[in-house]
Amino acid sequence: MTKKLSILVPIYNVAPYLRQCLDSLLAQGLEAGSYEVILIDDGSTDESGEIARAYAEREPHFIYHHKENGGLSSARNAALALASGEYLLHVDSDDWLEEGVLPGLLADAEARRLDLCLIDWADRYPDGTTRPNIDFSALGERIVTGRELIHRHRSYATSWSFIMHRSVVERGRLTFIPIQPGEDVAFFISAMPHCQRIGYYAGAVVYNYRRERPGAITQGPKASKELEAARRLLSWIDETYPYQGKGEDYAALLAPWYDDILADMAMNKIARAGEVKCFAEIMSHFRYRYPSERGARRIAFRLMDYARSSYRLSDLLWSIKRKIR
């Protein structure tokens, strides 16, 4: 039987969480032989490798592969190289899926012949707090192209917040570039020109994202690291999609993303970490990418510029700006 789905799981030092992740994949109710789970052990130094290997020895549709540590992008690319499914789903090894959600998600993607199907997820905090995320719910039942999604919605999808038809990866020769955090943003941006049919799955919250895990890439007092990652990501966009300052080419559609990328990756930490000057320098360097911003969005952006020394106020202004974009 041809595999409908490859689930790609990069693994590095997540022993306390890995069993919950893998058990959630086993609890999907997918037909035997219709899917595979690619486990990439990126040189773990804890028990993660042993746990993953044990699952692969017990479950015939689990495939275990060990490699030297090369970082998250390297692990994701190794998984892509091994995957054979018609659709691809990335799952981080410290997160988990809701029980039994994948059959409905796959059926919806197939019925609508989608290149990419966006999903809802929930942020899960250590104190038990749950915060649902429905960033793409405005799509409703409509089907859009990647260019339309970039232009009108301007919310990027993390690598685990969609399933993608493998033909998109093949057409775009897509790989993950070594920027953490931000490799999934670059992957998403690269994929959009090759997506003609993108839809939103409103059937259920599919994914549970573990917030504030000790040792996670997205945690820690590292505003400088995030700002540098943002700088590298924006420089990559500059080089990959040179901006001419006019027209409706793909580079022009990406222009207003620059302040959003900086906000999402770094704004919530810079005020507390004393990185205001560095943030301002990066913003100044890339400001030419969106010279025509005006109206309420531009006002909110300028207010944020003046108020960025106040974490609570700047965070509120970014929230308002994201709602009105």
PyMOL commands that set and color helices and strands:
alter all, ss='L'
color gray80, all
select helices_A, chain A and resi 15-26+48-58+72-82+102-111+137-139+146-153+166-172+183-194+223-240+250-254+257-273+276-289+295-307+311-324
alter helices_A, ss='H'
color red, helices_A
select strands_A, chain A and resi 5-11+35-42+62-67+87-90+96-97+116-124+130-133+162-165+198-210
alter strands_A, ss='S'
color yellow, strands_A
deselect
rebuild
show_as cartoon
